[in-house]
């Protein structure tokens, strides 16, 4: 029986299999596993960077990963508020809408 495809394989493995492989092996296999920071801290840094850089496509995945890694919803919301003053109001305002949708998705009943 084959393994379930990773998020990277599902997202772009069909068109860019090497990028999916690098994402799985190097980014999440090596970088995210380094001992210098916890997965929780890495998630906080990553989400803050994505908000600040207006990287809206990657934000939902990393918000869900941050919650799985122990970051609370309150901390994520507070981070976005804080970033409004450093990354800009439009970035924070857009991030709030994405955060709202992610929280709603997580709260939605599963079939």
LINRAWO-V307639 format. One record per helix or strand. SS is the DSSP state (hx for helix, st for strand). FROM is the first residue (numbers start at 1). TO is the last residue. Records with the same first field share a line. If there is no record, write none. Layout:
# LINRAWO-V307639
SS = FROM-TO / FROM-TO
This chain:
# LINRAWO-V307639
hx = 7-12 / 17-27 / 31-33 / 39-52 / 56-68 / 73-84 / 89-107
